[in-house]
Amino acid sequence: MHYKLIIIFISISFLSGQSLFNRWIGSDPFTGSARSTSMGHTHLLNSTGSTNVRFNPAKLIKGNSSLIIDMQMDRFSIFERWSMPVRDSFGEFLTNADYVANEFSQFGLRGGLSVSINILKLGEIGLGLHTAPLSHFTYHYLEEVRGSNQIEDGEYASKDPIIGYHNLKSSGLLQVSSLGAGVGINFFNLLNLSIGMSLNQIHESLISDIVEIDTLYSDVTNLSTLPDIHQESKLSKSNFIILSAQCKLNSNIIIASSWEDSAMVSSNNYDWTINSTNGLFQYWDDGNYAINGINYLKPEIISFGVTYISNHQGKMSLNFELNQISYHNHLTLNDYNSFKFGFEYITIMGTPIRGGLTYKTPMISSLEPLSMFTFGTGKTVGNLILDLAGTYSLQSFKYPDLFLVEGDIRSDYDLVRDSQLYLSLSLTYQF
């Protein structure tokens, strides 16, 4: 029997979303391999290795007997700026002035194995195991608070010294383990069809919240008087299933579809508040921390994808995918759609050039749709395969001041700009 061993060594990722709301809705639960990410997040037809257990178990059929082992390390990093509107003496708008710049990261590790076995030339059976982060609740906010000094001429001092800090941190990670199988059937070379199913378990985990007001001096004029918070909640385990089917219509066209069940993860006690004016989640309610525990729903996902492969003057593939994500009115979140386009062109030298675009309609009514640009390439040297991928997105929205200060009657919302970058490096060894 011929075996192939594939090891994906490193992947560094920065993924898209609204990080401010990670505490309620988590990060994107539909993220996959470096190759499929670089091609517009078309995970259904372009995932590699054991990642197919999570996204398309029907694709565990490899076309020959093979063993695949893969590992991947993820780094989720977010860059966020908060700005406040500045007006002139006549009340006219001048500009948005930045007063907070945050950068934080979340790490994860994923991997697994899969095997594909021919059965008397009648078809194939594929089996796979995979473990990966499903979603995380990481959000870090750090604001330098400045005061004012009255100084005489000739004195050296800062007119706006740092007097303290506003700190808010939430952290938590959901890990999912998946066991899947696929069956391929070839009807006299007339129809190449495969179907698959995977069972997925979300493990127990913890989520923590920390709120601290750090004071450097006795002057707390510009500091918030909100209380410090240190709390931790235990999250229960949950399960969901995935069903998928894939069909190769001819040498050029492949289609696939999948259905991913929803799953509820919650703590024993949980509280949350939504602002009735702007429809956004609130951290504070009448001076009290409005969050306790969590009631997280991994959404239901229905996907359809099609790939067109051309072998004319170099191998070219065009990929289209549609995801319908349903929350079923959970936390007043909207059901939304994700439209994906990706391509891969193999040059005469054998170097792949990959790119794509993803467009998501908003899950929160007051937010705008989100667009993501993806890109990547790769290189094969003997048995080594090197893949590079990236994703960039930028979204801005209005949100009230996170730490209210007594006497501040400013009615304007702050402008929050959330930019996220995904960079992926994967090393594959095959024999």
C-alpha positions in Angstrom: 0.0 0.0 0.0 1.3 3.5 -0.9 1.3 5.9 2.0 1.5 9.7 2.0 2.4 11.6 5.2 1.6 15.3 5.2 2.6 17.6 8.0 1.4 21.2 8.1 3.9 22.8 10.3 3.0 26.4 11.1 0.1 28.6 10.4 -0.1 32.2 11.7 -3.6 33.7 11.3 -5.3 37.0 11.8 -9.0 36.6 11.2 -11.9 38.9 10.5 -14.9 40.0 12.6 -16.0 42.6 15.1 -13.7 41.9 18.0 -15.6 44.2 20.4 -18.5 41.7 20.3 -16.4 38.5 20.8 -17.6 38.3 24.4 -21.1 37.5 23.2 -20.9 36.0 19.7 -17.3 34.7 19.6 -15.0 34.7 16.6 -15.8 33.2 13.2 -16.5 29.5 13.7 -15.9 28.7 10.1 -12.2 29.0 9.5 -10.0 26.3 7.8 -6.8 25.4 6.2 -4.2 27.9 4.7 -4.9 26.8 1.1 -8.7 27.2 1.3 -8.4 30.5 3.2 -6.1 32.0 0.5 -8.8 31.1 -2.0 -11.5 33.3 -0.6 -12.3 31.0 2.4 -13.7 28.3 0.1 -13.3 25.6 2.7 -15.9 23.3 1.3 -14.0 22.2 -1.8 -10.5 23.4 -1.1 -9.7 22.3 2.5 -6.7 20.0 2.9 -5.9 17.0 5.2 -7.9 16.3 8.2 -9.6 19.8 8.0 -12.1 18.1 5.7 -13.5 16.2 8.7 -14.7 19.6 9.9 -15.9 21.1 6.6 -16.5 18.4 4.1 -16.2 14.8 5.3 -17.2 13.6 1.8 -13.8 14.9 0.6 -11.9 12.4 2.8 -11.9 10.3 -0.3 -8.5 11.0 -1.9 -8.6 8.9 -5.1 -5.9 6.5 -3.9 -5.0 4.8 -0.6 -3.3 7.4 1.6 -2.5 8.3 5.2 -2.4 12.0 6.1 -1.3 13.6 9.4 -1.4 17.4 9.8 -0.8 20.0 12.5 -1.4 23.7 12.5 -0.8 26.6 14.8 -3.0 29.6 14.7 -2.5 33.2 15.9 -5.6 35.4 15.9 -4.5 39.1 16.0 -6.7 42.2 16.1 -5.8 45.9 15.6 -8.4 48.4 16.9 -8.7 52.2 17.2 -11.2 54.3 19.1 -11.8 57.9 18.0 -14.0 60.7 19.3 -15.4 63.5 17.2 -13.8 66.9 17.6 -15.8 70.0 17.0 -15.0 73.7 16.7 -16.4 76.5 18.8 -19.4 76.7 16.6 -20.2 73.1 17.0 -19.2 72.1 13.5 -17.4 68.7 13.1 -13.7 68.9 12.5 -12.3 65.4 12.7 -12.2 62.1 14.6 -9.3 62.1 17.1 -7.8 58.7 18.1 -7.5 58.2 21.9 -7.2 54.4 22.0 -5.1 52.0 19.9 -5.3 48.3 20.9 -3.5 45.2 19.5 -4.1 41.7 20.9 -3.7 38.1 19.9 -5.2 34.7 20.5 -3.2 31.4 19.8 -4.6 28.0 18.9 -3.4 24.6 17.8 -5.1 22.2 15.4 -4.3 18.9 13.8 -5.4 15.4 13.0 -5.2 12.5 10.7 -7.1 10.8 7.9 -6.9 7.6 5.8 -8.4 6.6 2.5 -8.8 2.9 1.5 -9.8 1.5 -1.9 -12.5 -1.3 -1.8 -12.2 -3.8 -4.6 -12.2 -1.1 -7.2 -15.8 -0.4 -6.4 -15.2 2.7 -4.3 -13.4 4.1 -1.4 -13.8 4.7 2.3 -12.2 7.7 4.1 -11.9 8.1 7.8 -10.6 11.1 9.7 -9.9 12.7 13.1 -9.5 16.4 13.7 -9.2 18.8 16.6 -9.2 22.5 16.3 -10.3 25.8 18.0 -14.0 26.4 17.2 -14.3 30.0 18.4 -12.7 32.3 21.0 -14.0 35.1 23.2 -10.8 37.2 23.5 -11.1 41.0 23.7 -8.6 43.4 25.3 -9.2 47.1 25.8 -6.6 49.4 27.4 -7.0 53.2 27.6 -4.5 55.7 28.9 -6.4 58.3 30.9 -4.8 61.7 31.1 -5.3 64.7 33.4 -4.1 68.3 33.3 -1.4 70.4 35.1 -1.2 74.1 35.6 2.5 75.0 35.1 4.3 78.3 35.3 6.6 79.7 32.6 10.0 78.1 32.7 8.8 74.9 34.4 9.2 71.5 32.7 6.2 69.3 33.0 3.5 67.6 30.9 0.2 69.5 30.6 -1.6 66.2 30.2 0.1 63.6 32.4 -1.1 60.0 32.6 -3.2 59.6 35.7 -4.4 56.0 35.2 -5.8 53.3 32.9 -9.1 51.7 32.0 -8.6 48.0 31.5 -11.1 45.4 30.2 -10.2 41.8 29.3 -12.3 38.8 28.3 -10.8 35.4 27.4 -12.0 32.0 26.6 -11.6 29.3 23.9 -13.9 26.6 22.6 -12.1 23.5 21.3 -13.9 21.0 19.0 -12.9 17.4 18.3 -14.3 15.8 15.1 -14.6 12.2 13.9 -15.7 11.7 10.3 -16.1 9.2 7.5 -16.8 9.4 3.8 -17.8 6.9 1.2 -17.0 7.2 -2.5 -18.9 5.3 -5.3 -17.9 5.2 -8.9 -20.7 3.8 -11.2 -18.7 2.4 -14.1 -16.9 5.8 -14.4 -20.2 7.5 -15.2 -20.8 9.1 -11.8 -18.1 10.0 -9.3 -20.0 10.6 -6.0 -19.0 10.7 -2.4 -21.0 11.4 0.8 -19.7 12.0 4.3 -20.7 12.6 7.9 -18.8 13.8 11.0 -19.6 13.9 14.7 -18.2 16.9 16.5 -17.9 17.5 20.2 -17.3 21.0 21.8 -15.3 20.5 25.0 -15.9 22.1 28.4 -14.1 25.3 28.8 -13.8 28.5 30.9 -14.5 32.1 30.1 -13.1 35.0 32.3 -13.8 38.7 32.6 -11.4 41.3 34.2 -12.3 45.0 34.6 -9.8 47.2 36.4 -9.5 51.0 36.9 -5.8 51.7 37.7 -5.1 55.0 39.4 -1.7 56.5 39.6 -2.6 59.7 41.5 -5.2 60.8 43.9 -6.8 62.9 41.1 -9.4 60.8 39.5 -11.2 63.6 37.6 -11.1 61.9 34.2 -11.2 58.3 35.5 -14.3 56.2 35.5 -15.8 55.2 38.9 -17.1 51.8 37.6 -16.3 48.9 39.9 -13.5 46.4 39.3 -14.7 43.0 38.1 -13.0 39.6 38.3 -15.3 36.7 37.3 -15.0 33.3 35.7 -17.6 30.9 34.3 -17.5 27.3 33.3 -19.0 26.3 29.9 -20.8 23.0 29.3 -19.9 20.6 26.4 -22.1 20.3 23.4 -22.3 18.3 20.1 -23.2 18.8 16.5 -23.1 16.9 13.3 -22.1 17.6 9.7 -23.4 16.0 6.5 -21.9 16.6 3.1 -21.9 15.3 -0.5 -19.6 15.9 -3.4 -19.9 15.0 -7.0 -17.4 15.2 -9.9 -19.6 15.9 -12.9 -16.7 15.7 -15.4 -13.0 16.4 -15.6 -13.7 20.2 -15.2 -16.5 20.6 -12.8 -16.9 19.5 -9.1 -19.9 20.5 -6.9 -20.4 20.0 -3.2 -22.9 20.8 -0.4 -22.9 20.5 3.3 -25.2 21.0 6.3 -23.7 21.8 9.7 -26.0 21.6 12.8 -26.2 24.4 15.4 -24.9 23.8 19.0 -25.6 25.6 22.2 -22.8 26.2 24.8 -23.8 28.0 28.0 -22.9 28.4 31.7 -25.2 27.7 34.6 -26.0 31.4 34.9 -25.8 34.1 32.3 -26.9 37.7 31.8 -26.6 40.0 28.8 -28.0 43.4 27.8 -28.7 45.0 24.4 -29.1 48.7 24.0 -32.6 49.4 22.8 -31.5 52.6 21.0 -28.6 51.3 18.8 -29.2 47.5 19.0 -25.7 46.8 20.2 -24.5 44.7 23.1 -23.7 46.6 26.3 -20.9 46.0 28.7 -22.5 48.2 31.4 -26.0 48.8 32.6 -26.6 51.6 35.1 -23.1 51.4 36.4 -23.1 47.6 36.8 -21.2 45.1 34.6 -24.0 43.7 32.4 -22.3 40.4 31.5 -22.4 37.2 33.6 -21.5 33.9 32.1 -22.4 33.2 28.5 -25.1 31.8 26.2 -23.2 31.1 23.0 -24.8 29.5 19.9 -22.7 28.0 17.2 -24.9 28.8 14.2 -26.4 26.4 11.7 -24.5 26.5 8.4 -25.6 25.4 5.0 -23.0 25.5 2.2 -22.9 25.0 -1.5 -19.8 25.2 -3.7 -18.7 24.7 -7.2 -15.2 24.4 -8.7 -14.3 24.8 -12.4 -10.8 23.4 -13.4 -9.2 24.3 -16.7 -6.0 22.6 -18.0 -5.5 25.0 -20.9 -2.0 26.6 -20.8 -1.4 25.9 -17.1 -3.9 24.6 -14.5 -6.5 27.1 -13.4 -9.4 26.6 -11.0 -12.3 29.0 -10.2 -14.2 28.5 -7.0 -17.6 29.8 -5.9 -19.2 29.1 -2.5 -22.2 30.3 -0.6 -22.8 29.9 3.1 -26.1 30.5 4.8 -25.5 31.1 8.5 -28.6 30.9 10.8 -28.9 32.0 14.4 -32.7 31.5 14.7 -33.1 34.9 16.5 -30.6 34.0 19.2 -29.6 37.2 21.0 -31.5 39.1 18.3 -28.7 38.2 15.8 -29.6 38.2 12.2 -29.2 35.2 9.9 -26.7 36.2 7.2 -25.0 35.0 4.0 -21.4 34.7 3.0 -20.5 34.9 -0.7 -17.1 33.6 -1.6 -14.9 33.6 -4.7 -11.5 32.1 -5.0 -9.0 31.1 -7.7 -5.8 29.2 -8.1 -3.5 29.4 -11.1 -0.6 26.9 -11.5 2.2 28.5 -13.6 4.4 26.7 -16.0 7.0 26.6 -13.3 4.5 24.8 -11.0 4.0 27.8 -8.6 0.4 28.4 -7.5 -1.0 31.9 -7.4 -4.1 32.1 -5.2 -6.6 34.8 -4.3 -10.1 35.5 -3.5 -12.8 37.7 -2.1 -15.4 37.1 0.7 -18.5 39.3 1.2 -20.6 38.9 4.4 -24.0 40.5 5.1 -24.2 41.8 8.7 -25.4 39.6 11.6 -26.0 42.8 13.7 -28.5 45.2 12.1 -26.6 48.4 12.9 -23.4 47.2 11.3 -22.3 47.3 7.7 -21.5 44.3 5.4 -17.9 43.0 5.6 -15.6 42.4 2.7 -12.4 40.4 3.0 -9.5 40.2 0.5 -7.5 36.9 0.4 -4.2 36.0 -1.3 -1.6 33.3 -1.2 1.0 31.1 -3.0 3.0 28.0 -2.5 6.2 26.2 -3.5 7.1 22.5 -3.8 10.7 21.4 -3.3 11.0 17.6 -3.5 8.7 16.2 -0.8 8.3 19.6 0.9 5.3 21.8 0.1 5.3 25.4 1.4 2.0 27.4 1.4 1.6 31.1 2.1 -1.8 32.8 2.7 -3.3 36.0 3.9 -6.6 37.8 4.5 -7.3 41.5 5.2 -10.4 43.2 6.3 -11.4 46.5 7.8 -14.7 47.5 9.4 -15.8 50.6 11.3 -18.9 51.3 13.4 -20.2 53.7 16.1 -20.3 52.6 19.7 -20.8 54.5 23.0 -17.8 55.4 25.2 -16.7 52.0 26.8 -15.8 53.6 30.2 -18.2 56.4 31.2 -16.8 59.3 33.2 -18.9 61.2 35.6 -19.9 64.6 34.2 -19.3 63.6 30.6 -22.5 64.5 28.7 -21.1 64.0 25.2 -23.9 62.6 23.1 -21.8 61.5 20.1 -20.8 57.9 19.8 -17.2 57.0 19.3 -15.9 55.6 16.0 -14.4 52.1 16.3 -12.2 50.9 13.5 -11.4 47.2 13.6 -8.8 45.9 11.1 -7.7 42.3 11.0 -5.0 40.6 9.0 -4.6 36.9 8.4 -1.1 35.6 7.6 -0.6 31.8 7.1 2.6 29.8 6.6 2.2 26.0 6.2 4.9 23.4 5.6 3.9 20.1 4.1 6.0 17.0 3.9 4.8 14.2 1.7 6.0 10.7 1.1 
